[in-house]
Amino acid sequence: MASVLLYHVVGDLTVGKPELVEFSETETVEAAIRAIGESTECGIPVWKRISHVGMVEKNEMRQQRFVGILTSLDIVSFLAKTHCLEDQDKAMKTQVADVVVPNNALLKIVDPATRLIDALEMMKQGVRRLLVPKSKVWKGMSKRFSILYNGRWLKNNENSSSSNLIAIANRPSSSSTSTYMRDKFCCLSREDIIRFLIGCLGALAPLPLSSISSLGAINLDYSSIEASLPALEATQKHPGDPSAVAVLEITPDGHHKIIGEISASKLWKCDYLAAAWALANLSAGQFVMGVEDNVSSRLLPDVSVNSSVQDDKTANGGGSARLRRFSSRSIGFNPVSPSFGVGRSMYRGRSAPLTCKTSSSLAAVMAQMLSHRATHVWVTEDDNDDVLVGVVGYSDILVAVTKLPAALIPSTPSITELTSEIQS
């Protein structure tokens, strides 16, 4: 096990992290779209409101108030429902409580003195956010991580290093603490963990240079949909982790070629109403490849989440929306290919799925995910860029970096060997 995972604590990663601002389940879908645009991992934690204002809240109570994590894919799937498409204004004013999938196990409150290796184990078991109390005396040890948030080095006080670390480590467990910096927390995501680890690649050697195939980091259990099927069927796949569905085209020789994806990552900063209409009306292939204005006859309302001026009134004062042709650009995609089924070999652009090879190194895949702010990377065959093999997500990387190298695993002696040792 790498020493960096044993001797660093969660508090090291909180230096420079902003204080958590809770997003209530009573907020609207429209407010959630704005909040997700400013979030990490394409999702936001959703909370129940405090029952009594001014009450002293224990961490167990705060944990119970956590509802789940709302993603961009959840919102687009909701807006693609028939009744939402018929009345989009009402849909945008719907409370988040009616959209978010409840899952209280996705977040866990931990003490700043929790070892990093223990935090990784929690995330390997399905935790996606760590809620960490912000201590006034905690200044952290990792300058490397703090510069990523503040753009400058944070200085530690001379009298708040080892003595404070010992004091924090000896504090009561966070589960029994009620007044420990109450209402001042910061939230760590899995992206924060990966960003920290990529700054410690030397300490993790030789794992970072090993291929994802040799490390067993390729997840073969992924969600997928054929390009010819309705895009709306992707929402029925209920993708868990990562929140993504691969869009596949089956070749005559039986290979599954990936042409795109329907995921929270791709829908992160899109036009949600346009994406919802496309999800409900187009095939999966058309959704990810794009149907350009010059070849498409499909129309959709010219509405935008960010529009504050109603300029779509008809000449007689009616409220019907002005229609425009659907374009891949309206949902944040910008492929070169003119349409689905034409020039697919030339398909590139923002809608192209993020891929790597089975022989790609773990460090390369981590760098890909961070540079693209993606939650996963699709894995293709070494000799064929399009044939899908599996996917690598955050959980797969965390499992790989905590895996003991085979060369260091002590072999179990056989009974014959033990007997001969005893006799000798």
Secondary structure, DSSP 4 states (H G I P E B T S, - for coil): --HHHHH-BGGGGGTTPPPP--EETTSBHHHHHHHHHTSSTTEEEEEPPPSSTT----HHHHHHHEEEEEEHHHHHHHHTSHHHHH-HHHHHTSBGGGTS---GGGEEE--TTSBHHHHHHHHHTT--EEEEE--SS---S-HHHHHHHHSSPPPPPGGGSHHHHHHHHTSPPGGG-SSTTTT-EEEEEHHHHHHHHHTTTGGGTTGGGSBTTTTT--B---EEEETTSBGGGGGGG---SS-EEEEEEE-TTS-EEEEEEEETTTTTTS-HHHHHHHHHHSBHHHHHH---TTT---EEE---TT--S-----TTS--PPPEEE--GGGGT---SSSBTTBSGGG--STTSPPEEETT-BHHHHHHHHHHTT-SEEEEE-TT-SSBEEEEEEHHHHHHHHTSPPGGGSPPPPPHHHHHHHHH-
